[in-house]
């Protein structure tokens, strides 16, 4: 282990923190993909006219 040793309570807190961060990044990717899809649909409609 490294210089800093965590007790079980601190390990649980760190795990909880990382789970929140992971889901936030996932949501961000999902939101960007959704916006991109909407943009492409809009662009397609403009070229059809």
Buried (B, 14 or more C-beta within 10 A) or exposed (E): EEEEEEEEEEEEEEEEEEEEEEEEEEEEEEEEEEEEEEEEEEEEEEEEE
